Amino acid sequence: MHGRNLDFEMWGLLSNMVANVQFYKGGKHLFTADTVVGSVFVLTGIRPGAFAVNVDTRTAKHFYDDLISVMVDNAIPTCWLLRKILEEETSYQGALARLKKERISAPVYYILSGVGPNEGAVI
């Protein structure tokens, strides 16, 4: 189980636009996620039988700093990485390794839980 702490600057603007969406590929259910309607990113998600993950803000940077980090430092936006992991990783170990390895655009906490014993991490 994961909860949201609603800690980012634009939450007041976006709170009424959050939806729980099921993602399918080729007729197969891949994952379920909380996302802002009309966006491509994910805030919280569950890959059934494998893992659940969410992203929470750590120390706030300004939006323009994050944008520069994406363009100049070749960093992936934090919520986009979450979606890519939910789409592409099929295990807790795969998700954990990727969350530790990828260069991200802003300081965040990723909270990951698996389905097996001792599968849990804050990154």
Number of C-alpha atoms within 10 A of each C-alpha: 7 13 11 11 9 13 12 12 12 9 12 10 8 12 11 10 12 15 13 14 15 13 15 12 9 6 7 8 12 18 21 19 23 18 21 18 14 9 9 10 19 24 21 25 25 22 22 16 13 19 25 24 29 22 23 20 17 13 11 13 12 10 11 9 12 21 16 13 18 18 12 9 13 12 18 19 17 26 23 15 21 24 20 14 20 27 15 11 18 16 17 23 14 14 24 24 11 16 20 11 9 12 17 21 22 23 14 16 16 22 19 24 22 22 14 11 7 8 13 17 14 13 12
